[in-house]
């Protein structure tokens, strides 16, 4: 099945504090499992989600470089933390603070990816939305290489890794970039 054509609309659905979205994908990012909260917030049925590439939920406001950083981490056996704006089946959206980790077999090979997402802290959008808009703007003129360079420069400025920066934003330690 091809990714359905969904038109974004300005309708946000917010997670509750106690909500945890859990999903599992294969190494090609096809959805193998999603908990009830994941299915409900996506607006898709379980049958519509299972077997689909996770990018069925990709919102066009997300910079491509965010996913490049994500996949570079998890394909190299490392976990990833970050903010993702997902698009629902109805075109609405929801923000998550995500942790994605590889799952290994007994020989150390990556066999799946496991993701837990929760409600982002209040105020994160004041930091993340301008950053993502800037990265998308850079991508439109300089491509992915330009936006990745901008991310690298930001991390150098703060002298920390991508995960460290995202964790500090989520904890409220960093309130502006």
C-alpha positions as CSV (number, residue, x, y, z in Angstrom):
1,X,0.0,0.0,0.0
2,X,1.3,3.4,-0.9
3,X,1.4,6.3,1.6
4,X,-2.0,7.9,1.6
5,X,-2.2,11.5,0.4
6,X,-3.1,13.5,3.5
7,X,-3.4,17.2,3.6
8,X,-2.2,18.9,6.7
9,X,-4.7,20.9,8.7
10,X,-4.2,23.1,11.7
11,X,-5.7,20.7,14.3
12,X,-3.5,19.7,17.2
13,X,-4.2,16.6,19.3
14,X,-2.2,16.7,22.6
15,X,-1.0,13.8,24.6
16,X,-1.9,13.6,28.2
17,X,0.9,13.4,30.8
18,X,0.3,9.8,31.4
19,X,0.2,8.8,27.7
20,X,3.1,6.7,26.4
21,X,3.1,5.8,22.7
22,X,4.9,2.6,22.0
23,X,5.7,1.1,18.6
24,X,8.1,-1.3,17.1
25,X,9.4,-1.4,13.5
26,X,11.6,-3.7,11.4
27,X,14.9,-2.5,10.1
28,X,13.1,-1.0,7.0
29,X,10.9,1.1,9.4
30,X,7.8,-0.9,8.7
31,X,5.4,-0.8,11.7
32,X,5.2,-4.2,13.4
33,X,3.4,-3.1,16.6
34,X,1.7,-0.1,18.0
35,X,0.0,0.2,21.3
36,X,-3.6,1.5,21.6
37,X,-2.6,5.1,22.3
38,X,-0.4,5.1,19.2
39,X,-3.2,3.7,17.0
40,X,-5.8,6.1,18.5
41,X,-3.7,9.3,18.2
42,X,-2.7,8.4,14.6
43,X,-6.3,8.2,13.5
44,X,-5.5,5.1,11.5
45,X,-6.8,1.6,12.4
46,X,-4.3,-1.1,13.4
47,X,-4.8,-2.8,10.1
48,X,-4.0,0.5,8.3
49,X,-0.8,0.9,10.3
50,X,0.7,-2.5,10.5
51,X,3.2,-3.2,7.7
52,X,3.3,0.4,6.7
53,X,6.5,2.5,6.7
54,X,6.6,4.7,9.8
55,X,6.8,7.8,7.5
56,X,3.0,7.3,6.9
57,X,2.9,9.7,9.9
58,X,5.6,12.2,8.7
59,X,4.4,15.8,8.9
60,X,5.7,18.1,6.1
61,X,6.9,20.6,8.8
62,X,9.6,18.2,9.8
63,X,13.1,18.9,8.4
64,X,14.5,15.9,6.5
65,X,17.8,16.3,8.4
66,X,16.0,15.4,11.7
67,X,15.3,11.9,10.2
68,X,18.8,11.6,8.8
69,X,20.3,12.3,12.3
70,X,17.7,9.8,13.8
71,X,18.6,7.0,11.3
72,X,22.4,7.6,11.6
73,X,22.0,7.0,15.4
74,X,19.8,4.0,15.4
75,X,21.4,2.3,12.4
76,X,24.8,2.6,14.2
77,X,23.3,0.9,17.3
78,X,22.7,4.0,19.3
79,X,19.5,5.3,20.8
80,X,18.1,8.7,19.7
81,X,16.1,11.4,21.5
82,X,14.2,14.2,19.9
83,X,11.0,16.0,19.0
84,X,8.8,14.9,16.2
85,X,5.7,16.4,14.8
86,X,3.5,13.6,13.4
87,X,0.6,13.9,11.0
88,X,-2.7,12.1,11.7
89,X,-4.8,10.4,9.1
90,X,-7.2,13.4,9.2
91,X,-4.4,15.8,8.6
92,X,-4.2,17.0,12.2
93,X,-0.9,16.7,14.1
94,X,0.6,15.8,17.4
95,X,4.0,16.5,18.9
96,X,6.0,13.9,20.8
97,X,9.3,13.6,22.6
98,X,10.7,10.4,21.3
99,X,13.3,7.8,22.4
100,X,14.1,5.3,19.7
101,X,16.4,2.4,20.3
102,X,17.7,-0.5,18.2
103,X,16.9,-4.1,19.3
104,X,19.7,-6.6,18.8
105,X,19.7,-10.4,18.3
106,X,22.1,-12.7,20.3
107,X,24.8,-12.0,17.7
108,X,24.6,-8.2,18.0
109,X,22.8,-7.6,14.8
110,X,20.0,-5.0,14.7
111,X,16.7,-6.7,14.2
112,X,14.1,-4.0,15.1
113,X,13.6,-0.5,16.4
114,X,11.6,0.2,19.5
115,X,10.2,3.6,20.2
116,X,8.6,5.2,23.2
117,X,7.1,8.6,22.9
118,X,5.6,10.9,25.4
119,X,4.2,14.4,25.8
120,X,6.8,17.1,25.3
121,X,7.3,19.6,28.2
122,X,5.5,22.9,28.0
123,X,7.4,25.5,26.1
124,X,9.4,23.2,23.9
125,X,7.8,24.6,20.8
126,X,9.4,28.0,21.5
127,X,12.7,26.3,20.8
128,X,12.0,23.5,18.4
129,X,9.6,25.1,15.9
130,X,11.9,28.0,15.0
131,X,14.8,25.5,14.8
132,X,12.9,23.2,12.5
133,X,11.6,26.1,10.4
134,X,15.2,27.3,10.0
135,X,16.4,23.9,9.0
136,X,13.6,23.5,6.5
137,X,14.5,26.8,5.0
138,X,18.2,25.8,4.8
139,X,17.1,22.5,3.1
140,X,15.2,24.4,0.5
141,X,18.2,26.4,-0.6
142,X,21.3,24.3,0.4
143,X,19.8,20.8,0.6
144,X,20.2,18.2,3.3
145,X,24.0,18.9,3.5
146,X,23.3,22.5,4.5
147,X,20.8,21.7,7.2
148,X,23.1,18.9,8.6
149,X,25.9,21.5,8.7
150,X,23.6,23.9,10.6
151,X,22.8,21.1,13.2
152,X,26.5,20.4,13.5
153,X,27.3,24.1,14.1
154,X,24.5,24.2,16.8
155,X,25.9,21.2,18.6
156,X,29.4,22.7,18.4
157,X,28.1,25.9,19.9
158,X,26.7,24.1,22.9
159,X,29.5,21.5,23.0
160,X,27.2,18.6,23.3
161,X,25.7,15.7,21.3
162,X,22.3,15.8,19.6
163,X,20.8,13.6,22.3
164,X,22.3,15.7,25.1
165,X,20.8,18.8,23.6
166,X,17.3,17.2,23.2
167,X,17.4,15.9,26.8
168,X,18.3,19.3,28.2
169,X,15.5,20.9,26.2
170,X,13.0,18.3,27.5
171,X,14.3,18.9,31.1
172,X,13.9,22.6,30.7
173,X,17.6,23.2,31.2
174,X,17.9,24.9,27.8
175,X,15.0,27.3,27.1
176,X,16.3,29.0,24.0
177,X,18.9,28.4,21.2
